[in-house]
Amino acid sequence: MMSEMSDENLYSSSASDTDEDEFHKWPRVERTSRFSLVFFILGVSLIVPFTTFVCAAEDVLAGTNKPTGLVIISLAAPSCILKVVSLCFHQVSYVARVFLTATFVLAGQLCTVFISNLEGRIVGVCLVSVGTGIGEVCLLMQAAKMLEEAALCSFIIGTGAGAVLGAASYVGLTVWATVDPRTAILVSAIWPPLFLLLFTVSRGNLHLVCNSQTSGSISRFERRNFEVDCRLTPRWKERSLSVWKSCPHFLVLFLVYFGEYIVLTAILTTLVFEGAGVGPEFVPRGHFEHYVLSTMVGEFLGRTFISMLRAVAPGFFCISASVLAIFPLAQTIFLLLATWYRLVPEVWIIWLLCFIQGTICGMIFSNSYHIIARRFLSQHVIFTITLASILETAGILTAGLIGWHIEPLLLGHCIHHFGNRSDCLTRSTDPSFWEYGNRFNYDSRTALSL
């Protein structure tokens, strides 16, 4: 059974800068490839539903004038609040958390499929957000605290692969095929049961690894010395110091994910290229799905690159992560100007820029979580990892809130100059699109604008 270690409070990092060096001297228990595979698949099955709803944001709002930020806020706000609350509930078992993850995600998917009105779909998106937030914090803490490098690398790569799989499956079904969005969401409902099934099958083996690490990797003498050292420093001071040391990584995570999602869900949603061949015919909504797919492919490569380097060379860190963060933020400003003044002539240039931004965000994500997990021990890993996840989600939430106001401004500017809503919004204006999709060749050009 995967659960909290009973002697968790025995190990906490001290304020000394030598803690990390002492920790690195402790012998490691050899990990096998099957545990890495477990965390990889758990990461995939957790993120696929989330990315599917990011990709489906315009379809959820089909036939309405609501800003795309509404879906992003619904995907980020419940998760962010739940992660903050989780700081006070570390003792909840991993079994309960995993069960709640699968239950909430599946319930959210079924709500969006079987409730036809917009309010029901938004409620479903909120439920998916709650489940994803529980699962992300749970697996990040488990991988970082108990199984360390191999599991953390596999989980991060799995989340990147899940992002690509979720976006690619939705684009393939709804843009290139004649599948309606509701059916595409229903297809992705296979992932929560798979997530729960895999955890159920593998939890016994993972429990043995955790126990072996707890009981065999640290001698009693080292335990007593480390316990005495920890008691010399107050808990609040340790946590304050851990937050202070991790502030640059928190800030970078917030900024890069704010930039990525403000671009996807507020700026590029108003950029349509006529005759771009996105889909079987000209379909403005297909632009948005391909923007998301390009970004997620970049995220996967960025997360994989850093994590694979960490797996081969555990001491590797990207020391210029703060410098890397400048590029996606500068790119965000460029894309804002490019959308306002229509500076980019071809859609493939936007796809390339989305890919580059996703790659840099993926590299920063992987690098930041590895550094945080490596620097602190035990419950301080739980605390700092949870804070990092909160700041990442807060960046997405802030993008949704600001995008709520930016998208209407860009849309109004575009309509003023081009005079056609279908040339300015990557969304179907047909309210029946959510139910029927491309089945009857509905198009933003042929549907009536509401």
TITORPA-213328 format. One record per residue (C-alpha): residue number from 0; y, x, z. Coordinates in nm, 4 decimals, decimal comma, padded with zeros to 6 digits. Layout:
// residues N
+-----+----------+----------+----------+
!  nr !        v !        u !        w !
+-----+----------+----------+----------+
! NUM !        Y !        X !        Z !
...
+-----+----------+----------+----------+
// end
This chain:
// residues 450
+-----+----------+----------+----------+
!  nr !        v !        u !        w !
+-----+----------+----------+----------+
!   0 !  00,0000 !  00,0000 !  00,0000 !
!   1 !  00,3459 !  00,1255 ! -00,0908 !
!   2 !  00,5571 !  00,0968 !  00,2217 !
!   3 !  00,8134 !  00,2774 !  00,4305 !
!   4 !  00,6876 !  00,5834 !  00,6161 !
!   5 !  00,6421 !  00,4992 !  00,9824 !
!   6 !  00,8118 !  00,8182 !  01,0941 !
!   7 !  01,1077 !  00,7832 !  00,8605 !
!   8 !  01,3585 !  00,8338 !  01,1375 !
!   9 !  01,1945 !  01,1653 !  01,2209 !
!  10 !  01,3449 !  01,3297 !  00,9144 !
!  11 !  01,7131 !  01,3192 !  00,8388 !
!  12 !  01,9264 !  01,5851 !  00,6834 !
!  13 !  02,1596 !  01,7841 !  00,9005 !
!  14 !  02,5104 !  01,8791 !  00,8080 !
!  15 !  02,4065 !  02,2390 !  00,7521 !
!  16 !  02,4321 !  02,3746 !  00,3972 !
!  17 !  02,0994 !  02,5519 !  00,4480 !
!  18 !  01,9017 !  02,2264 !  00,4676 !
!  19 !  01,8358 !  02,2200 !  00,0959 !
!  20 !  01,7105 !  02,5779 !  00,0957 !
!  21 !  01,4825 !  02,5071 !  00,3917 !
!  22 !  01,3547 !  02,1934 !  00,2240 !
!  23 !  01,2727 !  02,3831 ! -00,0943 !
!  24 !  01,0513 !  02,6220 !  00,1021 !
!  25 !  00,8208 !  02,3447 !  00,2155 !
!  26 !  00,4956 !  02,3392 !  00,0227 !
!  27 !  00,4501 !  02,0589 ! -00,2276 !
!  28 !  00,1510 !  01,8370 ! -00,2851 !
!  29 !  00,0379 !  01,8530 ! -00,6452 !
!  30 !  00,1203 !  01,5361 ! -00,8418 !
!  31 ! -00,0990 !  01,4123 ! -01,1228 !
!  32 !  00,0079 !  01,2652 ! -01,4521 !
!  33 ! -00,1134 !  00,9164 ! -01,3627 !
!  34 !  00,1521 !  00,8753 ! -01,0926 !
!  35 !  00,4184 !  00,9785 ! -01,3427 !
!  36 !  00,2780 !  00,7240 ! -01,5859 !
!  37 !  00,2954 !  00,4528 ! -01,3188 !
!  38 !  00,6650 !  00,5127 ! -01,2526 !
!  39 !  00,7345 !  00,5372 ! -01,6250 !
!  40 !  00,5829 !  00,1941 ! -01,6927 !
!  41 !  00,7513 !  00,0462 ! -01,3843 !
!  42 !  01,0850 !  00,1731 ! -01,5151 !
!  43 !  01,0195 !  00,0265 ! -01,8600 !
!  44 !  00,9111 ! -00,3146 ! -01,7314 !
!  45 !  01,2090 ! -00,3355 ! -01,4940 !
!  46 !  01,4826 ! -00,2565 ! -01,7465 !
!  47 !  01,3574 ! -00,4419 ! -02,0563 !
!  48 !  01,4694 ! -00,7885 ! -01,9309 !
!  49 !  01,8109 ! -00,6557 ! -01,8236 !
!  50 !  01,8797 ! -00,4903 ! -02,1592 !
!  51 !  01,7534 ! -00,7955 ! -02,3438 !
!  52 !  02,0228 ! -01,0039 ! -02,1761 !
!  53 !  02,2902 ! -00,7439 ! -02,2506 !
!  54 !  02,1862 ! -00,7676 ! -02,6155 !
!  55 !  02,1776 ! -01,1489 ! -02,5947 !
!  56 !  02,5235 ! -01,1792 ! -02,4368 !
!  57 !  02,6864 ! -01,3216 ! -02,7497 !
!  58 !  02,3996 ! -01,5631 ! -02,8110 !
!  59 !  02,4145 ! -01,6940 ! -02,4541 !
!  60 !  02,7778 ! -01,7860 ! -02,5259 !
!  61 !  02,7168 ! -01,9122 ! -02,8817 !
!  62 !  02,9480 ! -02,1974 ! -02,9755 !
!  63 !  03,1897 ! -02,1339 ! -02,6876 !
!  64 !  03,5205 ! -01,9552 ! -02,6439 !
!  65 !  03,4155 ! -01,7829 ! -02,3213 !
!  66 !  03,4723 ! -01,4051 ! -02,3067 !
!  67 !  03,1635 ! -01,1847 ! -02,3300 !
!  68 !  03,2602 ! -01,0499 ! -01,9889 !
!  69 !  03,1228 ! -01,3692 ! -01,8346 !
!  70 !  02,7655 ! -01,2611 ! -01,9101 !
!  71 !  02,8303 ! -00,9027 ! -01,7990 !
!  72 !  02,9812 ! -01,0216 ! -01,4702 !
!  73 !  02,6781 ! -01,2450 ! -01,4198 !
!  74 !  02,4490 ! -00,9474 ! -01,4864 !
!  75 !  02,6347 ! -00,7075 ! -01,2561 !
!  76 !  02,7973 ! -00,8992 ! -00,9683 !
!  77 !  02,4822 ! -01,0367 ! -00,7954 !
!  78 !  02,3083 ! -00,7012 ! -00,8344 !
!  79 !  02,6051 ! -00,5108 ! -00,6917 !
!  80 !  02,6362 ! -00,7435 ! -00,3912 !
!  81 !  02,2636 ! -00,7259 ! -00,3231 !
!  82 !  02,2660 ! -00,3455 ! -00,3358 !
!  83 !  02,5467 ! -00,3360 ! -00,0793 !
!  84 !  02,3511 ! -00,5704 !  00,1478 !
!  85 !  02,0357 ! -00,3599 !  00,1014 !
!  86 !  02,2038 ! -00,0741 !  00,2899 !
!  87 !  02,1348 ! -00,2756 !  00,6062 !
!  88 !  01,7735 ! -00,3670 !  00,5259 !
!  89 !  01,5826 ! -00,0420 !  00,4727 !
!  90 !  01,2832 ! -00,1631 !  00,6706 !
!  91 !  01,1873 ! -00,4378 !  00,4245 !
!  92 !  00,8500 ! -00,3385 !  00,2789 !
!  93 !  00,8207 ! -00,2238 ! -00,0803 !
!  94 !  00,5554 ! -00,4889 ! -00,1410 !
!  95 !  00,8056 ! -00,7645 ! -00,0595 !
!  96 !  01,0757 ! -00,6022 ! -00,2708 !
!  97 !  00,8521 ! -00,5668 ! -00,5742 !
!  98 !  00,7327 ! -00,9262 ! -00,5414 !
!  99 !  01,0931 ! -01,0509 ! -00,5171 !
! 100 !  01,1893 ! -00,8405 ! -00,8183 !
! 101 !  00,9261 ! -00,9954 ! -01,0429 !
! 102 !  00,9907 ! -01,3462 ! -00,9089 !
! 103 !  01,3675 ! -01,3436 ! -00,9587 !
! 104 !  01,3548 ! -01,1854 ! -01,3050 !
! 105 !  01,0889 ! -01,4265 ! -01,4294 !
! 106 !  01,2703 ! -01,7269 ! -01,2787 !
! 107 !  01,5928 ! -01,6177 ! -01,4470 !
! 108 !  01,4265 ! -01,5826 ! -01,7857 !
! 109 !  01,2681 ! -01,9267 ! -01,7585 !
! 110 !  01,6019 ! -02,0806 ! -01,6563 !
! 111 !  01,7762 ! -01,9471 ! -01,9653 !
! 112 !  01,4932 ! -02,0672 ! -02,1886 !
! 113 !  01,4413 ! -02,4194 ! -02,0554 !
! 114 !  01,7928 ! -02,5161 ! -01,9397 !
! 115 !  01,9978 ! -02,5948 ! -02,2473 !
! 116 !  02,3514 ! -02,6005 ! -02,1050 !
! 117 !  02,5670 ! -02,2926 ! -02,0559 !
! 118 !  02,5782 ! -02,3247 ! -01,6770 !
! 119 !  02,1994 ! -02,3120 ! -01,6571 !
! 120 !  02,1872 ! -02,0040 ! -01,8768 !
! 121 !  02,4433 ! -01,8266 ! -01,6584 !
! 122 !  02,2412 ! -01,9120 ! -01,3465 !
! 123 !  01,9370 ! -01,7599 ! -01,5160 !
! 124 !  02,1311 ! -01,4427 ! -01,5949 !
! 125 !  02,2371 ! -01,4189 ! -01,2285 !
! 126 !  01,8742 ! -01,4457 ! -01,1149 !
! 127 !  01,7755 ! -01,1650 ! -01,3522 !
! 128 !  02,0579 ! -00,9575 ! -01,2041 !
! 129 !  01,9280 ! -01,0135 ! -00,8497 !
! 130 !  01,5733 ! -00,9145 ! -00,9440 !
! 131 !  01,6843 ! -00,6053 ! -01,1349 !
! 132 !  01,9036 ! -00,4918 ! -00,8452 !
! 133 !  01,6191 ! -00,5221 ! -00,5944 !
! 134 !  01,3753 ! -00,3398 ! -00,8214 !
! 135 !  01,6109 ! -00,0592 ! -00,9189 !
! 136 !  01,7016 !  00,0362 ! -00,5628 !
! 137 !  01,3395 !  00,0019 ! -00,4510 !
! 138 !  01,1938 !  00,2290 ! -00,7200 !
! 139 !  01,4743 !  00,4845 ! -00,7090 !
! 140 !  01,4331 !  00,5259 ! -00,3328 !
! 141 !  01,0553 !  00,5427 ! -00,3591 !
! 142 !  01,0600 !  00,7998 ! -00,6386 !
! 143 !  01,3305 !  01,0163 ! -00,4822 !
! 144 !  01,2088 !  01,0109 ! -00,1203 !
! 145 !  00,8303 !  01,0100 ! -00,1413 !
! 146 !  00,7163 !  01,1487 ! -00,4745 !
! 147 !  01,0247 !  01,3493 ! -00,5670 !
! 148 !  01,0620 !  01,5326 ! -00,8986 !
! 149 !  00,7729 !  01,4097 ! -01,1129 !
! 150 !  00,8128 !  01,0426 ! -01,0237 !
! 151 !  01,1920 !  01,0469 ! -01,0459 !
! 152 !  01,1819 !  01,2093 ! -01,3905 !
! 153 !  00,9272 !  00,9550 ! -01,5103 !
! 154 !  01,1196 !  00,6584 ! -01,3719 !
! 155 !  01,4470 !  00,7700 ! -01,5309 !
! 156 !  01,2789 !  00,8270 ! -01,8676 !
! 157 !  01,1085 !  00,4888 ! -01,8299 !
! 158 !  01,4412 !  00,3120 ! -01,7761 !
! 159 !  01,5738 !  00,4729 ! -02,0932 !
! 160 !  01,2662 !  00,3714 ! -02,2902 !
! 161 !  01,2923 !  00,0193 ! -02,1493 !
! 162 !  01,6542 ! -00,0043 ! -02,2636 !
! 163 !  01,5564 !  00,0861 ! -02,6203 !
! 164 !  01,2539 ! -00,1430 ! -02,6181 !
! 165 !  01,4525 ! -00,4388 ! -02,4852 !
! 166 !  01,7338 ! -00,3972 ! -02,7378 !
! 167 !  01,5040 ! -00,3207 ! -03,0330 !
! 168 !  01,2751 ! -00,6165 ! -02,9677 !
! 169 !  01,5654 ! -00,8590 ! -02,9394 !
! 170 !  01,7381 ! -00,7241 ! -03,2517 !
! 171 !  01,4144 ! -00,7318 ! -03,4479 !
! 172 !  01,3314 ! -01,0876 ! -03,3488 !
! 173 !  01,6739 ! -01,2500 ! -03,3757 !
! 174 !  01,8542 ! -01,0486 ! -03,6455 !
! 175 !  01,5822 ! -00,9425 ! -03,8874 !
! 176 !  01,3371 ! -01,2271 ! -03,8254 !
! 177 !  01,3905 ! -01,6016 ! -03,7964 !
! 178 !  01,3186 ! -01,6217 ! -03,4241 !
! 179 !  01,5675 ! -01,8106 ! -03,2104 !
! 180 !  01,7200 ! -01,6401 ! -02,9022 !
! 181 !  01,5329 ! -01,8630 ! -02,6563 !
! 182 !  01,1967 ! -01,7575 ! -02,7982 !
! 183 !  01,3021 ! -01,3923 ! -02,7934 !
! 184 !  01,3867 ! -01,4236 ! -02,4235 !
! 185 !  01,0558 ! -01,5978 ! -02,3611 !
! 186 !  00,8711 ! -01,3092 ! -02,5302 !
! 187 !  01,0337 ! -01,0664 ! -02,2851 !
! 188 !  00,9028 ! -01,2769 ! -01,9942 !
! 189 !  00,5772 ! -01,0802 ! -02,0165 !
! 190 !  00,7409 ! -00,7843 ! -01,8413 !
! 191 !  00,7857 ! -00,9194 ! -01,4832 !
! 192 !  00,4133 ! -01,0084 ! -01,4498 !
! 193 !  00,3259 ! -00,6672 ! -01,5952 !
! 194 !  00,5589 ! -00,5032 ! -01,3422 !
! 195 !  00,3886 ! -00,6870 ! -01,0550 !
! 196 !  00,0374 ! -00,6256 ! -01,1895 !
! 197 !  00,0920 ! -00,2524 ! -01,2337 !
! 198 !  00,2324 ! -00,2178 ! -00,8842 !
! 199 ! -00,0613 ! -00,4121 ! -00,7377 !
! 200 ! -00,3161 ! -00,1942 ! -00,9168 !
! 201 ! -00,1495 !  00,1386 ! -00,8383 !
! 202 ! -00,0105 !  00,0890 ! -00,4870 !
! 203 ! -00,3260 !  00,2195 ! -00,3163 !
! 204 ! -00,3115 !  00,5519 ! -00,4989 !
! 205 !  00,0616 !  00,5845 ! -00,4425 !
! 206 !  00,0118 !  00,5169 ! -00,0718 !
! 207 ! -00,2399 !  00,8029 ! -00,0523 !
! 208 !  00,0059 !  01,0407 ! -00,2168 !
! 209 !  00,2827 !  00,9385 !  00,0209 !
! 210 !  00,0565 !  00,9834 !  00,3225 !
! 211 ! -00,0646 !  01,3220 !  00,2033 !
! 212 !  00,2912 !  01,4373 !  00,1539 !
! 213 !  00,3957 !  01,3095 !  00,4940 !
! 214 !  00,1028 !  01,4518 !  00,6877 !
! 215 !  00,0172 !  01,7686 !  00,5008 !
! 216 !  00,3286 !  01,9204 !  00,3534 !
! 217 !  00,5149 !  01,9909 !  00,6794 !
! 218 !  00,3707 !  02,1653 !  00,9780 !
! 219 !  00,4236 !  02,0356 !  01,3320 !
! 220 !  00,6314 !  02,3418 !  01,4153 !
! 221 !  00,8631 !  02,2744 !  01,1200 !
! 222 !  00,8854 !  01,9076 !  01,2192 !
! 223 !  00,9948 !  01,9902 !  01,5745 !
! 224 !  01,2499 !  02,2480 !  01,4591 !
! 225 !  01,3941 !  02,0149 !  01,2004 !
! 226 !  01,4053 !  01,7240 !  01,4485 !
! 227 !  01,5953 !  01,9319 !  01,7047 !
! 228 !  01,8371 !  02,0495 !  01,4352 !
! 229 !  01,9013 !  01,6907 !  01,3223 !
! 230 !  01,9711 !  01,5656 !  01,6755 !
! 231 !  02,2546 !  01,8163 !  01,7090 !
! 232 !  02,4566 !  01,6275 !  01,4477 !
! 233 !  02,5598 !  01,2610 !  01,4899 !
! 234 !  02,4180 !  01,0216 !  01,2324 !
! 235 !  02,7583 !  00,8919 !  01,1185 !
! 236 !  02,8803 !  01,2449 !  01,0579 !
! 237 !  02,5749 !  01,3300 !  00,8496 !
! 238 !  02,6155 !  01,0233 !  00,6332 !
! 239 !  02,9879 !  01,0800 !  00,5913 !
! 240 !  02,9173 !  01,4353 !  00,4820 !
! 241 !  02,6485 !  01,3222 !  00,2388 !
! 242 !  02,8895 !  01,0719 !  00,0832 !
! 243 !  03,1628 !  01,3344 !  00,0602 !
! 244 !  02,9337 !  01,5821 ! -00,1135 !
! 245 !  02,8199 !  01,3174 ! -00,3605 !
! 246 !  03,1632 !  01,1716 ! -00,4370 !
! 247 !  03,1998 !  01,3528 ! -00,7723 !
! 248 !  02,8674 !  01,2119 ! -00,8913 !
! 249 !  02,9564 !  00,8627 ! -00,7688 !
! 250 !  03,2897 !  00,8732 ! -00,9490 !
! 251 !  03,1414 !  01,0046 ! -01,2728 !
! 252 !  02,8705 !  00,7356 ! -01,2737 !
! 253 !  03,1311 !  00,4658 ! -01,2197 !
! 254 !  03,3613 !  00,5899 ! -01,4952 !
! 255 !  03,1023 !  00,6494 ! -01,7674 !
! 256 !  02,9346 !  00,3111 ! -01,7212 !
! 257 !  03,2708 !  00,1389 ! -01,7060 !
! 258 !  03,3589 !  00,3038 ! -02,0370 !
! 259 !  03,0253 !  00,2206 ! -02,1984 !
! 260 !  03,0279 ! -00,1486 ! -02,1096 !
! 261 !  03,3980 ! -00,2114 ! -02,1741 !
! 262 !  03,3367 ! -00,0786 ! -02,5255 !
! 263 !  03,0242 ! -00,2864 ! -02,5837 !
! 264 !  03,1353 ! -00,6164 ! -02,4346 !
! 265 !  03,5126 ! -00,6323 ! -02,4828 !
! 266 !  03,6236 ! -00,3966 ! -02,7599 !
! 267 !  03,3505 ! -00,3837 ! -03,0224 !
! 268 !  03,2832 ! -00,7568 ! -02,9895 !
! 269 !  03,5989 ! -00,8061 ! -03,1970 !
! 270 !  03,5110 ! -00,5506 ! -03,4665 !
! 271 !  03,3284 ! -00,6946 ! -03,7688 !
! 272 !  03,2634 ! -00,5181 ! -04,1003 !
! 273 !  03,2322 ! -00,7479 ! -04,3992 !
! 274 !  02,9332 ! -00,6814 ! -04,6228 !
! 275 !  02,7834 ! -00,4299 ! -04,3796 !
! 276 !  02,4314 ! -00,5574 ! -04,4440 !
! 277 !  02,3563 ! -00,6092 ! -04,0759 !
! 278 !  02,0495 ! -00,8314 ! -04,1016 !
! 279 !  01,9024 ! -01,0146 ! -04,4006 !
! 280 !  02,2539 ! -01,1308 ! -04,4943 !
! 281 !  02,6055 ! -01,0914 ! -04,3609 !
! 282 !  02,5844 ! -01,2011 ! -03,9989 !
! 283 !  02,8769 ! -01,1089 ! -03,7700 !
! 284 !  02,6676 ! -01,1513 ! -03,4543 !
! 285 !  02,4271 ! -00,8856 ! -03,5845 !
! 286 !  02,6987 ! -00,6243 ! -03,5406 !
! 287 !  02,6982 ! -00,6638 ! -03,1627 !
! 288 !  02,3203 ! -00,6306 ! -03,1332 !
! 289 !  02,3254 ! -00,3117 ! -03,3399 !
! 290 !  02,6110 ! -00,1693 ! -03,1321 !
! 291 !  02,3991 ! -00,2238 ! -02,8201 !
! 292 !  02,0865 ! -00,0819 ! -02,9854 !
! 293 !  02,2690 !  00,2350 ! -03,0965 !
! 294 !  02,3991 !  00,2865 ! -02,7433 !
! 295 !  02,0585 !  00,2347 ! -02,5827 !
! 296 !  01,8894 !  00,4801 ! -02,8203 !
! 297 !  02,1466 !  00,7371 ! -02,7106 !
! 298 !  02,0872 !  00,6524 ! -02,3436 !
! 299 !  01,7159 !  00,7070 ! -02,3862 !
! 300 !  01,7608 !  01,0476 ! -02,5488 !
! 301 !  02,0168 !  01,1553 ! -02,2881 !
! 302 !  01,8013 !  01,0527 ! -01,9916 !
! 303 !  01,4908 !  01,2032 ! -02,1476 !
! 304 !  01,6575 !  01,5352 ! -02,2306 !
! 305 !  01,7805 !  01,6049 ! -01,8770 !
! 306 !  01,4680 !  01,4688 ! -01,7071 !
! 307 !  01,2342 !  01,6733 ! -01,9266 !
! 308 !  01,4337 !  01,9863 ! -01,8482 !
! 309 !  01,4057 !  01,9013 ! -01,4802 !
! 310 !  01,0309 !  01,8537 ! -01,5130 !
! 311 !  00,9892 !  02,1924 ! -01,6831 !
! 312 !  01,2492 !  02,3754 ! -01,4746 !
! 313 !  01,3014 !  02,1909 ! -01,1420 !
! 314 !  01,6035 !  02,4041 ! -01,0536 !
! 315 !  01,7991 !  02,2984 ! -01,3621 !
! 316 !  02,1249 !  02,1091 ! -01,3164 !
! 317 !  02,4018 !  02,0295 ! -01,5613 !
! 318 !  02,7023 !  02,1766 ! -01,3828 !
! 319 !  02,9487 !  02,0472 ! -01,6438 !
! 320 !  02,8713 !  01,6769 ! -01,5937 !
! 321 !  03,2329 !  01,6057 ! -01,4969 !
! 322 !  03,3492 !  01,7659 ! -01,8203 !
! 323 !  03,0981 !  01,5605 ! -02,0176 !
! 324 !  03,2427 !  01,2436 ! -01,8643 !
! 325 !  03,5724 !  01,3092 ! -02,0416 !
! 326 !  03,4168 !  01,2466 ! -02,3827 !
! 327 !  03,2998 !  00,8845 ! -02,3312 !
! 328 !  03,6315 !  00,7967 ! -02,1668 !
! 329 !  03,8273 !  00,9499 ! -02,4558 !
! 330 !  03,5964 !  00,7708 ! -02,6964 !
! 331 !  03,6697 !  00,4421 ! -02,5197 !
! 332 !  04,0419 !  00,4875 ! -02,5807 !
! 333 !  03,9797 !  00,5807 ! -02,9451 !
! 334 !  03,7629 !  00,2736 ! -03,0064 !
! 335 !  04,0267 !  00,0511 ! -02,8471 !
! 336 !  04,2871 !  00,1854 ! -03,0899 !
! 337 !  04,0405 !  00,1753 ! -03,3795 !
! 338 !  03,9708 ! -00,1917 ! -03,3128 !
! 339 !  04,3369 ! -00,2820 ! -03,2779 !
! 340 !  04,4489 ! -00,0991 ! -03,5943 !
! 341 !  04,1174 ! -00,1168 ! -03,7879 !
! 342 !  04,1028 !  00,2608 ! -03,8254 !
! 343 !  03,7284 !  00,2910 ! -03,8968 !
! 344 !  03,6247 !  00,2017 ! -04,2544 !
! 345 !  03,2433 !  00,1961 ! -04,2165 !
! 346 !  03,0129 !  00,0415 ! -03,9594 !
! 347 !  02,7834 !  00,3460 ! -03,9444 !
! 348 !  03,0667 !  00,5457 ! -03,7875 !
! 349 !  03,0787 !  00,2970 ! -03,5003 !
! 350 !  02,7010 !  00,3178 ! -03,4631 !
! 351 !  02,7276 !  00,6968 ! -03,4421 !
! 352 !  03,0026 !  00,6775 ! -03,1795 !
! 353 !  02,7966 !  00,4301 ! -02,9759 !
! 354 !  02,4981 !  00,6647 ! -02,9975 !
! 355 !  02,7051 !  00,9618 ! -02,8772 !
! 356 !  02,8514 !  00,7640 ! -02,5886 !
! 357 !  02,5072 !  00,6416 ! -02,4859 !
! 358 !  02,3651 !  00,9944 ! -02,4999 !
! 359 !  02,6345 !  01,1362 ! -02,2732 !
! 360 !  02,6013 !  00,8456 ! -02,0281 !
! 361 !  02,2243 !  00,8952 ! -02,0187 !
! 362 !  02,2601 !  01,2667 ! -01,9477 !
! 363 !  02,5080 !  01,2037 ! -01,6671 !
! 364 !  02,2881 !  00,9296 ! -01,5183 !
! 365 !  01,9811 !  01,1524 ! -01,5056 !
! 366 !  02,1663 !  01,4604 ! -01,3832 !
! 367 !  02,3517 !  01,2757 ! -01,1054 !
! 368 !  02,0455 !  01,1046 ! -00,9605 !
! 369 !  01,8432 !  01,4267 ! -00,9668 !
! 370 !  02,1147 !  01,6173 ! -00,7819 !
! 371 !  02,1586 !  01,3459 ! -00,5191 !
! 372 !  01,7841 !  01,3119 ! -00,4606 !
! 373 !  01,7418 !  01,6888 ! -00,4341 !
! 374 !  02,0295 !  01,7521 ! -00,1979 !
! 375 !  01,9433 !  01,5170 !  00,0871 !
! 376 !  01,6323 !  01,4193 !  00,2795 !
! 377 !  01,4679 !  01,1019 !  00,4054 !
! 378 !  01,6958 !  00,8111 !  00,4878 !
! 379 !  01,9979 !  01,0039 !  00,3625 !
! 380 !  01,8353 !  00,9954 !  00,0203 !
! 381 !  01,8028 !  00,6189 !  00,0631 !
! 382 !  02,1684 !  00,5918 !  00,1615 !
! 383 !  02,3121 !  00,8132 ! -00,1118 !
! 384 !  02,0810 !  00,6865 ! -00,3872 !
! 385 !  02,1781 !  00,3289 ! -00,3012 !
! 386 !  02,5473 !  00,4190 ! -00,3069 !
! 387 !  02,5043 !  00,5848 ! -00,6463 !
! 388 !  02,3341 !  00,2739 ! -00,7793 !
! 389 !  02,6125 !  00,0569 ! -00,6333 !
! 390 !  02,8828 !  00,2635 ! -00,8040 !
! 391 !  02,6954 !  00,2550 ! -01,1353 !
! 392 !  02,6692 ! -00,1250 ! -01,1193 !
! 393 !  03,0295 ! -00,1520 ! -00,9977 !
! 394 !  03,1368 !  00,0292 ! -01,3137 !
! 395 !  02,9589 ! -00,2329 ! -01,5251 !
! 396 !  03,1081 ! -00,5132 ! -01,3140 !
! 397 !  03,4596 ! -00,3708 ! -01,3479 !
! 398 !  03,4102 ! -00,3487 ! -01,7237 !
! 399 !  03,3181 ! -00,7174 ! -01,7290 !
! 400 !  03,6202 ! -00,8165 ! -01,5191 !
! 401 !  03,8700 ! -00,6167 ! -01,7240 !
! 402 !  03,6961 ! -00,7094 ! -02,0479 !
! 403 !  03,7479 ! -01,0756 ! -01,9571 !
! 404 !  04,1199 ! -01,0161 ! -02,0305 !
! 405 !  04,0984 ! -00,7493 ! -02,3025 !
! 406 !  03,8675 ! -00,9328 ! -02,5427 !
! 407 !  04,0947 ! -01,2403 ! -02,5859 !
! 408 !  04,3907 ! -01,0104 ! -02,6583 !
! 409 !  04,2005 ! -00,8194 ! -02,9268 !
! 410 !  04,0615 ! -01,1428 ! -03,0691 !
! 411 !  04,4058 ! -01,3037 ! -03,0876 !
! 412 !  04,5503 ! -00,9953 ! -03,2545 !
! 413 !  04,2698 ! -00,9920 ! -03,5122 !
! 414 !  04,2993 ! -01,3634 ! -03,5926 !
! 415 !  04,6757 ! -01,3257 ! -03,6307 !
! 416 !  04,6271 ! -01,0581 ! -03,8969 !
! 417 !  04,3093 ! -01,1823 ! -04,0686 !
! 418 !  04,3264 ! -01,5552 ! -03,9999 !
! 419 !  03,9490 ! -01,6060 ! -03,9758 !
! 420 !  03,7631 ! -01,6155 ! -03,6460 !
! 421 !  03,4318 ! -01,5176 ! -03,8091 !
! 422 !  03,5897 ! -01,1869 ! -03,9166 !
! 423 !  03,7006 ! -01,1106 ! -03,5624 !
! 424 !  03,4158 ! -01,2011 ! -03,3260 !
! 425 !  03,0534 ! -01,0854 ! -03,3273 !
! 426 !  02,9281 ! -01,4274 ! -03,2199 !
! 427 !  02,7905 ! -01,7364 ! -03,3863 !
! 428 !  03,0297 ! -02,0290 ! -03,3541 !
! 429 !  02,7429 ! -02,2742 ! -03,4007 !
! 430 !  02,6499 ! -02,4243 ! -03,0603 !
! 431 !  02,2939 ! -02,4890 ! -03,1809 !
! 432 !  02,2299 ! -02,1216 ! -03,2513 !
! 433 !  02,0805 ! -02,0613 ! -02,9048 !
! 434 !  01,8054 ! -02,3118 ! -02,9818 !
! 435 !  01,7505 ! -02,2590 ! -03,3544 !
! 436 !  01,8742 ! -01,9080 ! -03,4344 !
! 437 !  01,8592 ! -01,8062 ! -03,8011 !
! 438 !  01,5905 ! -02,0640 ! -03,8711 !
! 439 !  01,8260 ! -02,2740 ! -04,0817 !
! 440 !  02,0383 ! -01,9791 ! -04,1980 !
! 441 !  02,3232 ! -02,0742 ! -03,9687 !
! 442 !  02,6045 ! -01,8266 ! -03,9951 !
! 443 !  02,9411 ! -01,7796 ! -03,8366 !
! 444 !  03,0922 ! -01,8284 ! -04,1809 !
! 445 !  02,9207 ! -02,1607 ! -04,2436 !
! 446 !  02,9276 ! -02,3058 ! -03,8912 !
! 447 !  03,2213 ! -02,5054 ! -03,7703 !
! 448 !  03,4519 ! -02,3198 ! -03,5352 !
! 449 !  03,4970 ! -02,4905 ! -03,2024 !
+-----+----------+----------+----------+
// end
